[in-house]
Amino acid sequence: MRKLAGYAGFVVGLVAVTMSVYHVYARLTTYAPDQQALLYITLAFSLVLSFLLWPRSKGATPDLVPWADLALAGLSLACIGYMFWNYNYIVNRFPTADALTRVDMMVGITATLLVLEATRRTIGAALPIVAIVFLFYGFAGPWLYGWTYHRGLTLEITVDQVYFTTEGIFGVPMTVAATYVILFIIFGTFLEKSGAGQFFMNFANAIAGGARGGPGKVAVVSSSLFGTISGSAVANVMVDGWLTIPMMKKTGFKPEAAAAIEAVASTGGQIMPPIMGAAAFVMAEFQGVSYTQVMIAAAIPALFYYGALFAAIHFNAVRSGLKGIPREELPILGHIMLRQGHLFLPVIVLLVLLLYGFTPTYGAIIATVALVGISWLRPSTGLNWRDCLEGLREGAVQTVPVAMACASAGIVIGIVLQTGLALRFTAFLIDFTYGSLMPALLITMVAGVILGMGMPTTPAYIMQAALLVPALMKLGVEPMAAHMFAFYFSCLSAVTPPVALAVYAAASIGGAGLWASGVQAMKFAAAGFIVPFFFVYNPALLFQGPWLEILGAVLSGTIGVIALAASLEGYFLRVATWFERALFLAAALLLIDPGLVTDAIGIGLLIIALLLQKLWTPQSMIAREASS
């Protein structure tokens, strides 16, 4: 991204601040333009900032905006301006029935190409390539066969669907970016400006730094808290990792383990309530439910994810004989809370507002305003007007990649809807799996991981929501469970080799091997790969059902993820044999799956494993200890 200074920096900063202020204004007043106009304005701002801040290639001049990019920004404004010039005609016409004029065609094609190029600049080439493939699929329908066949789309229908309807670029994903995502990103930037990131790190050090494997546990606590600031796993790694990874290595963690811990902990920020990744807001919109329902449904799986990671770090540290950070190097919890503890209050305000039924948009705005006031409880954290302007600027800039990803994903959604691909693919998948749920889940898991390797979580999830989630629901999966399943594996692609972006970022900081770090990350993130299968079969893990059943699922599942960590790390009371690890694994799978019978068998297997650990030491271990 360009680092602009002087007049150019001022102009771009003014555009970004205006974008943020307008979106706050649009949610607070009834005088703002309607929803369709808001989407046009969001895309206009996003396209302009894309071409002004993101260069055409990495080798471009980093502090200069070339004339070509200025021309693209101007062309973007012209395309959106055309929509406003003909606003009444566009919003009142019958899409794909009323013919497009030649000028309509030129504007639609140009705007689509601008969206694809802006997306390539901001998040990479993978999503634009996927969108182009779907566009060609729309044209190639008559030459295909089987479930891929369709009558084919003309160029006019394609342009109409993609740009002039509310089921293409200006569809649900873009709506979410324009209404929810930008406001929560602004809240996160204000929180960061107040010093909350450093506070979360100090808080985590104070409560966990002195324990065995303390720096690893600090990474878990701080990264889960930092999820309220950043919805990106890689961004989380780059902020937290520079502190946590060297600390872990200093206290004895292997570089691969340190990188894996930070990558897995940072990835969990997207699934950790109260503020999850942008895809969670899209999920709520697709299902027609409130974001609060999504947040509540995600709570137990997030608890299991981080609980398993915490336990795995502990067993890894004990097995390796690692210590925590010396007490004299740790911050004192009381002092930290006295000086900066008030920075928890804005997050609590947001959580309370959401739980009391406020919309996410109003909740984010009120929490941001409260944050500015609360920050002045201590002069050292007080946000001045420069901090606020910088927070508004960064909020807009960080929104741009999300908005462009949503716009390009909208192209795919538009083609899927116009060609009827979703219905045919659902029928194909059911036939292919012979109506069996488990193969369909495995296909969805693999698809989520593969899609997430080349693009951010949000478009990866959107692709699955369009093609795979309907098949899962057709096979009897509850809508929330089906969407959450796809969402989870879109997130976990960040730690799944061969393209594990969060692992790559952490390994580069820690000087660790990529494959070794990736394999270790998959072990640490094991609960994330297993729990989604269980909440599909038992929605109690998503807070659906009687309270007694939910509490039982939480209790048994918590024990289960600890047993899972013991199995994968090969340690509980002592180093475990392969037989004991198998017992721990079987117990874990049975306990994570809610049910009286499975819980009883799981507890029995766990007791056997613990008794073996306590009462019996294999001769090979005795010999090894004697020789050492």
Number of C-alpha atoms within 10 A of each C-alpha: 13 15 11 18 13 7 9 15 17 12 13 19 22 14 19 27 21 17 25 26 17 16 20 19 14 18 16 13 9 9 9 14 12 10 13 15 16 19 22 21 21 26 25 21 23 29 28 24 22 28 25 22 22 21 22 18 10 10 7 13 12 15 15 16 18 14 9 11 18 14 13 19 21 15 18 24 20 15 21 22 15 15 21 15 10 11 13 10 11 14 15 8 13 11 16 16 9 9 14 17 10 10 10 20 20 13 22 25 19 15 23 19 14 20 24 21 21 29 28 23 22 21 19 17 15 16 24 25 14 19 19 16 12 18 21 14 22 26 18 17 16 14 12 13 9 8 14 17 18 21 13 19 21 12 14 18 20 25 27 24 25 29 25 24 20 19 23 29 31 26 22 22 31 28 24 24 27 24 21 21 28 29 28 29 28 28 27 27 26 27 27 19 19 26 17 25 22 16 21 24 20 22 26 23 27 22 17 22 26 20 20 21 27 28 33 35 31 30 33 28 22 26 33 24 26 29 27 26 25 25 27 22 30 22 18 28 30 18 16 25 28 14 15 28 29 17 21 29 18 14 19 18 25 17 23 25 27 31 37 33 35 35 36 34 32 36 30 30 30 30 28 26 25 24 28 24 26 25 28 26 26 26 26 19 16 17 13 9 13 17 25 22 15 22 23 15 22 24 18 23 25 21 19 23 26 25 21 27 30 25 21 31 27 24 26 24 23 18 16 13 12 18 18 22 21 12 12 8 11 17 16 15 16 11 12 15 16 10 16 22 17 18 23 17 15 23 23 13 17 25 21 15 19 22 16 11 12 16 15 23 19 18 21 30 20 16 25 24 13 16 25 21 13 20 25 15 14 14 9 12 20 18 22 13 10 9 17 18 20 17 25 26 23 20 25 28 26 17 23 26 23 27 27 31 30 30 31 31 28 27 29 28 28 28 26 23 15 20 21 14 21 21 16 18 19 22 16 16 20 19 11 12 14 11 16 14 19 13 15 20 22 12 13 23 24 15 21 27 26 19 22 26 24 20 23 26 31 24 27 28 32 28 22 22 23 20 20 26 27 20 27 29 17 15 15 12 20 17 17 22 26 25 27 26 26 28 27 24 26 31 29 28 29 31 29 24 21 16 19 24 25 30 37 26 21 31 28 14 19 25 13 20 15 22 18 17 28 29 19 23 29 19 22 29 27 21 26 25 16 16 23 24 19 19 27 24 17 21 19 24 30 24 22 16 12 9 11 10 16 19 14 17 25 22 13 23 27 21 20 30 32 23 30 32 31 27 26 20 23 22 24 26 14 15 18 24 18 11 12 23 23 18 22 33 24 19 29 29 22 24 30 30 25 25 15 15 12 17 23 15 15 27 20 14 21 23 15 16 22 19 11 17 19 12 7 9 14 11 9 9 14 10 10 9 9 8 7 5
